[in-house]
């Protein structure tokens, strides 16, 4: 038994220790909110002609709660606005808004979300990415969960549609990191802002609490708006919670490896890719998920490998991701670390993060 084998086994126990409670604690939002509840479904859209129609159709199918659906066209150069107008002509609940020019110090999506919130009339604000497809009961269930449990912000990772090996090498890390490396998996009892979690893909906030915390304006320089908003609301004394998003919505984030790389590279700009944090994350992830493979056939390495694979299986099945993606697990971890290191190197070289035709400096603003 070598020191490397002991290290690999110890690091493989970390996701087991955190992940098993995380999987057990992850709640399912369900129920119907009280009469008088109104959910504003808010969709920022920039060049989303491939997604916006299906997104609107799913949102318009919401039931068991009153909804309005607002789409903010954020300088699209394609048919996004025209498609929304067609739907708005048939459904009075749908409105198209035009985003004003991006002010200095704001990131694009965050600015669009704030303008949407300003125009919304609901008791609850459900922010939705254009590539997300809501289930019919999702808006009602999230509002009901928020009211029943006294939670100001409810978020969940939609069931991820993965259609290519390139997506399988990137997308599954979202749920693995949240469930296996965040103590409490973002549940409300972990009140500290550092333990908050949320995704901007699917995020519902109680309108009064959202505005009291400063809304998206309080995190206007951030690219990773979900986590930043959850931390802000906790810092202001409000409770936030992650629920099982796989039953609430589905989403195909990217198509292929190149698009996935660019998307996650942008997110890493504000994630673990810091000079202090990334070496620690590299030790945790590479040591617990890649090193055991390199030390086979040592018995302790095999035990570490079992821990790693079993947790990946548990997360994949619980969150409804394709089972075949498990076969790529060590490569998925390696690609995730490569993205983080690439992001850090870009930042150290002074190269801005880029997304949707906009470039953002390290502080967040364009």
VOGU-3710 file (C-alpha; in Angstrom, 3 decimals, decimal comma):
1> xxxxxxxxxx> 0,000/0,000/0,000  1,544/3,291/-1,121  0,911/6,873/-0,098  -0,689/7,542/-3,508  -3,146/4,689/-3,011  -4,124/6,012/0,412  -4,505/9,516/-1,016  -6,677/8,303/-3,899  -8,937/6,373/-1,537  -9,261/9,300/0,890
11> xxxxxxxxxx> -10,130/11,699/-1,929  -12,634/9,235/-3,395  -14,409/9,165/-0,029  -15,100/12,908/-0,191  -17,899/12,688/-2,800  -19,305/9,638/-0,999  -19,417/11,438/2,342  -21,086/14,518/0,869  -22,945/12,903/-2,009  -25,018/10,268/-0,226
21> xxxxxxxxxx> -26,660/12,842/2,095  -26,942/15,196/-0,880  -28,894/12,649/-2,897  -31,121/11,784/0,056  -31,805/15,405/0,987  -32,630/16,646/-2,508  -36,304/17,577/-2,371  -38,946/17,369/-5,078  -41,058/20,485/-5,495  -44,730/19,645/-5,739
31> xxxxxxxxxx> -48,179/20,927/-4,913  -50,379/23,853/-5,841  -49,853/27,365/-4,482  -52,623/29,314/-2,744  -55,124/31,368/-4,688  -53,744/34,772/-5,627  -50,334/33,430/-6,583  -49,155/34,686/-9,955  -45,923/33,492/-11,557  -44,149/35,737/-14,038
41> xxxxxxxxxx> -42,145/33,503/-16,385  -39,222/35,659/-17,492  -37,117/34,650/-20,511  -34,039/36,625/-21,601  -33,370/35,901/-25,275  -30,472/36,833/-27,543  -30,391/35,116/-30,944  -32,603/32,237/-29,786  -34,660/31,520/-32,916  -33,810/27,804/-32,634
51> xxxxxxxxxx> -35,176/27,593/-29,074  -37,719/30,269/-28,342  -40,799/28,669/-29,947  -40,498/25,407/-27,996  -39,710/27,348/-24,823  -42,856/29,458/-25,207  -45,055/26,476/-25,997  -43,903/24,687/-22,850  -44,289/27,796/-20,676  -47,755/28,487/-22,078
61> xxxxxxxxxx> -48,826/24,953/-21,089  -48,314/25,796/-17,403  -51,265/24,850/-15,227  -52,544/25,107/-11,636  -51,268/28,686/-11,278  -51,814/31,972/-13,112  -48,849/32,913/-15,290  -47,642/35,734/-17,493  -44,788/35,144/-19,921  -42,376/37,971/-20,701
71> xxxxxxxxxx> -39,579/37,649/-23,250  -36,780/40,213/-23,340  -35,241/40,452/-26,783  -31,650/41,419/-26,020  -30,394/42,747/-29,334  -31,107/39,636/-31,394  -30,017/39,665/-35,023  -32,102/36,631/-36,012  -35,851/35,872/-35,993  -36,212/35,677/-32,212
81> xxxxxxxxxx> -38,373/38,794/-31,880  -40,564/37,899/-34,849  -41,290/34,434/-33,462  -42,271/35,879/-30,080  -44,589/38,384/-31,767  -46,364/35,534/-33,542  -46,982/33,748/-30,258  -47,977/36,965/-28,469  -50,615/37,620/-31,140  -52,259/34,316/-30,252
91> xxxxxxxxxx> -51,786/34,314/-26,455  -52,381/37,503/-24,414  -50,255/36,115/-21,555  -47,141/36,448/-23,738  -45,407/39,814/-24,142  -42,306/40,813/-26,076  -40,040/43,455/-24,570  -37,008/45,101/-26,110  -33,915/45,415/-23,949  -32,343/48,868/-23,685
101> xxxxxxxxxx> -28,624/49,244/-24,464  -26,294/47,460/-22,068  -25,024/49,937/-19,447  -21,367/49,922/-18,387  -20,585/47,457/-15,617  -23,415/45,026/-16,429  -23,307/41,608/-18,048  -25,852/40,996/-20,793  -28,093/38,304/-19,363  -28,152/39,858/-15,892
111> xxxxxxxxxx> -29,226/43,198/-17,366  -32,008/41,516/-19,367  -33,199/39,659/-16,258  -33,365/42,870/-14,234  -35,381/44,622/-16,933  -37,730/41,623/-17,061  -38,201/41,754/-13,291  -38,960/45,482/-13,515  -41,780/44,751/-15,982  -43,195/41,720/-14,149
121> xxxxxxxxxx> -46,405/41,794/-12,102  -46,246/38,370/-10,467  -45,932/37,411/-6,817  -43,121/35,103/-7,952  -40,541/35,565/-10,690  -39,480/32,457/-12,613  -36,322/33,146/-14,630  -35,918/30,708/-17,477  -33,269/30,217/-20,150  -34,633/29,946/-23,678
131> xxxxxxxxxx> -33,301/26,398/-24,073  -35,305/25,160/-21,056  -38,617/23,333/-21,500  -40,905/23,614/-18,477  -43,133/20,771/-17,398  -46,803/21,831/-17,102  -46,816/21,706/-13,280  -43,352/23,218/-12,769  -44,296/26,863/-12,141  -47,040/25,863/-9,691
141> xxxxxxxxxx> -44,845/23,320/-7,902  -41,938/25,723/-7,430  -44,195/28,496/-6,115  -45,950/26,038/-3,802  -42,604/24,777/-2,466  -41,415/28,319/-1,831  -44,545/29,256/0,092  -44,874/26,006/2,043  -41,267/26,030/3,237  -40,746/29,767/3,604
151> xxxxxxxxxx> -38,066/29,859/0,921  -37,422/33,058/-1,016  -35,527/31,450/-3,895  -36,038/27,976/-5,363  -33,832/26,633/-8,136  -33,056/23,317/-9,763  -30,919/21,855/-12,518  -33,239/20,759/-15,343  -32,918/17,244/-16,690  -30,021/17,574/-19,076
161> xxxxxxxxxx> -30,561/16,329/-22,620  -27,213/15,002/-23,831  -27,044/14,138/-27,511  -23,352/13,711/-28,260  -20,086/12,514/-26,677  -18,911/16,129/-26,582  -21,806/17,092/-24,336  -21,284/13,969/-22,229  -17,712/15,098/-21,579  -18,887/18,384/-20,060
171> xxxxxxxxxx> -22,517/18,688/-18,957  -22,678/15,915/-16,271  -20,189/17,764/-14,068  -22,914/20,245/-13,089  -24,857/17,768/-10,969  -21,770/15,876/-9,799  -20,211/19,012/-8,335  -23,430/20,254/-6,762  -24,463/16,965/-5,168  -21,067/15,501/-4,282
181> xxxxxxxxxx> -18,969/18,525/-3,355  -21,427/21,027/-1,856  -22,359/20,068/1,727  -26,132/20,009/2,058  -26,576/20,214/-1,732  -27,938/23,732/-1,482  -30,823/22,927/0,881  -32,247/25,800/2,930  -30,871/24,600/6,289  -27,351/25,411/5,044
191> xxxxxxxxxx> -27,964/29,093/5,624  -24,430/30,386/4,991  -24,052/32,213/1,646  -21,015/30,051/0,840  -23,232/26,957/0,790  -25,833/28,504/-1,528  -26,477/26,992/-4,942  -28,712/27,903/-7,850  -28,779/27,796/-11,616  -29,914/30,625/-13,831
201> xxxxxxxxxx> -31,500/28,047/-16,139  -34,436/27,554/-13,756  -34,773/29,960/-10,839  -37,878/31,156/-9,007  -37,740/34,063/-6,559  -40,451/35,547/-4,366  -40,855/39,031/-5,822  -40,709/40,981/-2,564  -37,594/39,202/-1,312  -35,937/39,523/-4,718
211> xxxxxxxxxx> -36,414/43,273/-4,756  -35,439/43,682/-1,095  -32,131/41,949/-1,872  -31,466/44,276/-4,781  -32,463/41,872/-7,557  -30,101/41,224/-10,424  -28,788/44,766/-10,101  -26,975/43,668/-6,934  -25,048/41,090/-8,992  -24,882/43,120/-12,201
221> xxxxxxxxxx> -21,229/42,308/-12,956  -21,662/38,547/-12,648  -21,806/36,007/-15,436  -22,903/33,150/-13,156  -26,122/34,873/-12,136  -27,819/31,952/-10,369  -25,197/31,334/-7,708  -24,494/35,046/-7,270  -28,182/35,821/-6,711  -28,638/32,937/-4,243
231> xxxxxxxxxx> -25,617/34,093/-2,225  -26,843/37,663/-2,266  -30,291/36,690/-1,000  -28,815/34,580/1,780  -26,538/37,451/2,769  -29,684/39,590/3,063  -31,296/37,073/5,417  -33,501/35,148/2,981  -33,621/31,377/2,628  -32,734/29,726/-0,676
241> xxxxxxxxxx> -33,006/26,117/-1,757  -32,067/23,705/-4,517  -34,714/21,148/-5,474  -34,745/18,277/-7,952  -35,026/20,085/-11,263  -35,159/16,923/-13,371  -38,900/16,598/-12,714  -39,573/20,272/-13,428  -37,916/20,939/-16,766  -35,504/19,664/-19,391
251> xxxxxxxxxx> -32,722/21,427/-21,226  -30,188/20,804/-23,948  -27,555/23,352/-23,047  -25,181/22,854/-25,954  -24,779/20,833/-29,128  -21,373/19,244/-29,471  -18,017/19,626/-27,786  -16,909/22,980/-29,209  -20,039/24,806/-28,049  -19,909/23,066/-24,664
261> xxxxxxxxxx> -16,277/24,063/-24,195  -17,022/27,716/-24,960  -20,057/27,775/-22,684  -18,352/26,225/-19,690  -15,238/28,304/-20,292  -17,429/31,373/-19,838  -18,924/29,969/-16,617  -15,490/29,020/-15,269  -14,626/32,715/-15,473  -16,397/33,018/-12,096
271> xxxxxxxxxx> -16,201/29,427/-10,884  -13,369/27,415/-9,410  -10,785/28,876/-11,809  -8,888/30,992/-9,276  -5,157/30,824/-8,489  -5,879/29,618/-4,947  -8,936/27,458/-5,521  -8,087/25,596/-8,700  -5,067/23,652/-7,357  -7,296/22,436/-4,506
281> xxxxxxxxxx> -10,066/21,444/-6,907  -7,532/19,692/-9,126  -6,341/17,623/-6,177  -9,905/16,763/-5,137  -11,240/15,862/-8,575  -8,190/14,333/-10,245  -7,154/12,545/-7,060  -10,581/11,084/-6,385  -11,734/10,251/-9,927  -8,700/9,892/-12,208
291> xxxxxxxxxx> -5,832/8,748/-9,987  -7,534/5,450/-8,978  -7,542/4,362/-12,634  -3,808/5,010/-12,884  -3,047/2,956/-9,779  -4,897/-0,220/-10,787  -4,735/-3,106/-9,987  -3,839/-2,099/-6,416  -6,691/-3,161/-4,070  -7,074/0,247/-2,433
301> xxxxxxxxxx> -7,134/1,899/-5,848  -9,916/-0,477/-6,861  -11,862/0,483/-3,722  -11,385/4,158/-4,579  -12,555/3,484/-8,120  -15,703/1,804/-6,822  -16,466/4,860/-4,678  -15,997/7,210/-7,616  -18,040/5,207/-10,099  -20,839/4,400/-7,646
311> xxxxxxxxxx> -21,362/8,065/-6,855  -21,394/8,945/-10,537  -23,968/6,205/-11,162  -26,124/7,480/-8,302  -26,072/11,089/-9,497  -26,650/10,149/-13,149  -29,666/7,966/-12,431  -31,154/10,323/-9,825  -30,967/13,308/-12,165  -32,222/11,482/-15,247
321> xxxxxxxxxx> -29,076/11,798/-17,358  -28,246/9,135/-19,976  -26,614/6,074/-18,399  -24,098/5,720/-21,233  -22,389/8,939/-20,132  -21,062/7,089/-17,061  -18,582/5,269/-19,309  -16,857/8,597/-19,986  -16,612/9,595/-16,325  -12,812/9,910/-15,857
331> xxxxxxxxxx> -12,525/11,744/-19,169  -15,390/14,044/-18,113  -13,504/14,992/-14,955  -10,323/15,561/-16,963  -12,132/17,824/-19,455  -13,737/19,802/-16,607  -10,322/20,480/-15,119  -8,909/21,377/-18,525  -11,671/23,971/-18,968  -10,950/25,457/-15,556
341> xxxxxxxxxx> -7,209/25,695/-16,200  -7,815/27,182/-19,647  -10,086/29,805/-18,066  -7,517/30,654/-15,401  -4,741/31,011/-17,960  -6,942/33,257/-20,106  -7,614/35,455/-17,089  -3,941/35,640/-16,111  -3,125/36,633/-19,690  -5,754/39,367/-19,569
351> xxxxxxxxxx> -8,040/37,769/-22,140  -11,747/38,447/-21,450  -14,506/35,866/-21,245  -16,695/35,946/-24,344  -20,308/34,949/-24,937  -23,020/35,871/-27,432  -20,851/38,458/-29,158  -19,848/40,228/-25,925  -16,521/40,216/-24,110  -16,281/40,502/-20,325
361> xxxxxx> -13,264/41,473/-18,267  -12,309/39,624/-15,094  -14,563/41,895/-13,022  -17,584/40,964/-15,114  -18,431/44,103/-17,054  -18,061/44,403/-20,833
//
